[in-house]
């Protein structure tokens, strides 16, 4: 859209931020896969499977521990900043960090009590190191969300995407190649914890540097009742989405097949590269959607959704085609045994392309006050995913896990598209860019205007 036309400023802002974020995320993902490559080749498929299975649980627990504030911050901070409500702005940041830290500590205490149920001593030790990682990961997510809400792009991505995995690569490579140590899953988890702690420090520094100076001498005010009401569906959203993404890993590990759990985790993480353009665009997409909704500017919101979904779909399909064709050689690089994940990887790539065509629907729902409906949809799809994947995993193993996750991802995006159309009259994803002959229903317009 040319400059000077309605909606051009928000679209340009998201586009510029998205381009910057794409390269930073690209560096972060490169480090992530470098770390996975180093770990997989050094420790072998069996030890990698133990680490991947334990780490999957820690990521799910970390999402739960954020209490939804990693998303809520993106909604409240831009609104408070636009209203110049500095006491509430400072209050929501403090409130979020303190509650997240408290829940993370509770997870550690409960986790230590139940870790005796682990099937092996190596897995027990890996869990113990992993539980300490939970509050750190949760706080990093919240602090990076604060930086994003203040307009930071690079500084919001580096702590989690670059620092953590960069430190992990250095520690694992130094210990194995430099010192000649034989590494196990607990050591890799401790290295991950070290990188996360450094990432937390960097995120805190970025947050202090980006915050408006107007809040420095302002006493915090707390609208805790409103924040808690919002947090309940948001924490359900965050934890359930994470759980749905890792259902295959958890099911394979639960039945004792940690080797296949590691292979599937690697395949799933590679397929997530398709989401890189969408994730990068979301860096500023969510705060801008929140701002547009506060201004009741539905027209610009539709333009923004259409433009960003078109960009991310085109970029995503190019990435997916390359990965689909190179799936075999790519997994071979990680060492012997990982080639078993090729069919699963290809199924996951197809589902990610379909999801990319729908755009960032979840952010649209949460930034426009539809987080409860989004939570109901996601929990329903997660339950379907769990039941379907359990059956398919028992029958087809790795491929069954991929098929269950892929089907649930497609169903979830279709359900969100229908809800956004009915509630806000917004055309989802690339449908609007294709200019399909769909007209807003009068009831959709009325509901959209009433909600905004």
C-alpha positions, 0 to 999 in steps of 0.5 A: 500500500502506498504511503499516504493511503489509509492504513499505510502507517501501521502496515509499514511499521509492521513490515519494517519491524518484520523484516528486521525481526526476520533476520534476527529470528533467522540468526536465532533459528540458525543457532537453534539448529546448530545447537541441535546439530551439535547435540545430536551428533555428539550425544547420539540419538538415544541421549538426545531423545532423553533431553528432547523429551524432558525439555518438551515438558519444561517448555510446556510448564514454562508456558503455563508459568507465564500465566498468559502475561507474555501475551497479555503484556502485548495487549495492555502495555500499548493501550496504557501507553496510548492512554498515558496511564503510566501507573497502570503501565508500571503496575502490570509489568511488576505484577506480571513478573512477580506472579510468574516468578512465584508460579515458577518456584512452585513448579520447581517445588512440585517437580522435585517432589514427583521426579522420583517417578522418572524411569531412569536415574539419568532422566531424573537428573535431567528433570531436576536441572530442567525444573530450574529452567522453568521460571527462567524461561517464563520470565524471559518470555514476559520480559521480551514481550515488554520490550516488544510492546515498547517497540523493540524488535532486535532487543526483544528477540536476541535474549531468547533466540540468540543468547540462550542457544548461542551459549548452549552451542559454545558450552556443548562444543567446548566440553566435547571437542575442547575438553573431551568430555562424554556428555549426557542429557543432564549436562545438556540441560544444565548448559541450556539453563546457563544460556537461559539465565544469561538471556534473562539478564539481557532481557532485563537490560533491554526492558529497562532501556526501552521503557518510557522514562515517564514511568520511572518516578511513577508509583505503580497502580494495579488493576489486578481483577481485570488482569486476572480475568484476562490471564485465565484464558491466555494461560490456557491458550499459551500452555495448550498451544505449547502442549498441542505442538509437543503432543507427539514428543510427549506421547512417544516419550510416555510410552518409553520410546524416547529415541523416536521422541527425539527424532520427532522433536527434531522433525517438528522443530525443522518444520517450524522454520516455515513459521519463521516469516509469520513469527517475525511479522508478529513481533510488531503485529500484535501490539499494532492490532491492539492499538487498532482495536482500541481505536476501532479501526477495523478497516486498517485491521483488515488491510494489515491482516491481509498484507501480512498473511500474504507476505508470510504465506509466500515466504513460508511456502518457499521455505517449505518446498526447499525443506520438503525436497531436502528432508532426507539429506537434512536429517542425515546431517544430524547423524545415524538414525534420524533419517526415520523422521523424513516422512513425519517431517514432510507431513508437518511441512504440508500442515504448516503451509496450510496454517501459514495461509490463515495468517496470525489468527490467534493474535487477532483474537487475543488482541481484540478481546476474544481470548476466551473463545480462542481458548475454548477452540484451542482446548477442543483441538488439543483434546482432539489432537491428544486422542487422535495422536494417541491412536495413531502413535500406537499404530504408526509411531513417528508418522502417526504423531505427525499426522495427528498434529497436522490434522489438529493444526488445520482444524484449529485454523479453520475454526479460528477463521470462521469465528473471526468472520462471524464475530468481527467480519474479518476475512482470514489470511489470504482469502481477503488478498484473493478477493473472493466474492464474499460480502460481510453479513449485516449481523457480522458488521453489527457484532463487530461494531458492537464489540469494538 
